[in-house]
Amino acid sequence: MLQFKRNSKIYKISPYILIALLLVSVLCACGSNSKKADSAADEGLENVSINDTSGTNNDSSGTNTVEDKISDNTGEINQQDKTTAKDTLTADKDTGIDKSSGNKSSGNKSSDSTKEVAQKKSTETIVLSESDKNQKESDNSKKSVSSSKSSASQTTVTTKNDSKAEGKNIPVSGSKKDSSFTVSGGYNAVCTYGYDFLAVGTGGRISRIFRDKSIVNLHSGTNADLYGIASSDGIIVVVGDNGTILVSRDGDNFNIKNSGVKARLYGITVFQGTFFAAGEGGIILSSSDGEEWILQQTETNNDIISISATDKMCMAVTRETQILMSTNGGTWKILDYNKYYEGYDDPYWFHSIDACGNVFFLSGEYKEHPGVPVIMSSDTGEIWMPHVLNRVNGDLLDYVLPITINMIGLNGDQLLAACDDGKLLTITECIKCNKLEQLTEYDIKGMAFSGDFIALVGEGFWFDVQESSAL
């Protein structure tokens, strides 16, 4: 028994009670310390959370967090879905490879994992893009080509891609005629005569073609191949091989006239009431009535293959791109196009020159790319504006090549081009609206306009008459 004195009094306490009091005191002290520890832990967590938030804010202004990097990589994947031109570069970027140093860039596991997904996605995109490309080429190869020629404001020319054009099954214009397809003779030119048309061709053939597509063959009095025909004030003049000139005043009976030359005459036109015929060796013949002809020897020895005239000027061309120009029919100025524009433009071959209203249109092809057409226009002959065909029938030009133009005419606000392989090209101001259609297997050599009707003639003595609104 324990005892102690307090305020002159003596107290007695059992040892067991004292032990119990000590235990209670210890338990109370432990409980207080536990609460303090929990409070301190909570405060520590708050500090950590605040510090983490502060760190995230700092990362947003500087280095991205893991979440941000994952978001960025996801954006890169989406970007890959939108484009195929940069697939390979995007894939390299997503795999963390520095192409310049060959070292991997720094990152974390989450970012690297996402980048692996990006790399896989990029590879899939490239494969799919190639598949889509092959499918598009397959679809294009099945398209039926319908034809048309286009003027364009651009100055670049799409040239023939042999690997792309080869093997394509394009019904209208993928290739030249089958080698078994042979033609012996045909029409070379046609002109308007009253409401009808007169066509000339090989073997001295002269035919009157009516709007209802009926035809009457006329007696020419010659077996010479005929290449050109023109009419003015009731006089019809036809020119051909060996200096042949035929004249008619009624459209039925033709008489042979003495030209004074033995050269082949390729074309004839009317300028200021006078007939001008052009041919081999750079010669030009002129006559006011078709009876008497005056020889003009120009400053070129190349064959003049085409001649045409407006009210103010007469022009003629050689295949070698010489352009002969005259404002009086007596003196001729020559512009050698390939030589004059050497180093500034590609070299060409010329096929024809045709006056449409007051504008001359030149047609030809690229010297180094046969079958790729060239069209240029000018009203004075000094400056020539190119009309570039970028798209025909909605496709790139490559898919409808070759196009060899023999003549150009004006149909309302559109140009028509008569082409080899029976193609008729319609050229519009809309560069995507140019149309190409195949009318026959025969080369179309000439066309003429009479009111609302157009006559087309070509190889094999093929011809057709259509309403202009239908073309």
Secondary structure, DSSP 8 states (H G I E B T S, - for coil): -EEEEETTEEEEE-HHHHHHHHHHHHHHHHHHHHHHHHHHHHHHHHHHHHHHHHHHHHHHHSS--HHHHHHHHHHHHHHHHH-STTHHHHHHHHTTB-TTT--B----HHHHHHHHHHHHHHHHHHHHHHHHHHHHHHHHHH----------S--------HHHHTT---TTTSS---TT-----BEEEEEEETTEEEEEEGGG-EEEE-TTS-EEEE--S--S-EEEEEEETTEEEEEEGGG-EEEESSSS--EEE--S--S-EEEEEEETTEEEEEEGGGEEEEESSSSS-EEEE-S--S-EEEEEE-SS-EEEEETTSEEEEESSSS--EEEEHHHHTBTTB--EEEEEEEEETTEEEEEEEESSSTT-EEEEEESSSSS-EE----EETTEEGGGG----EEEEEEETTEEEEEEGGGEEEEE-SSTT--EEEE--SS-EEEEEEETTEEEEEEBTT-EEEEEGGG-
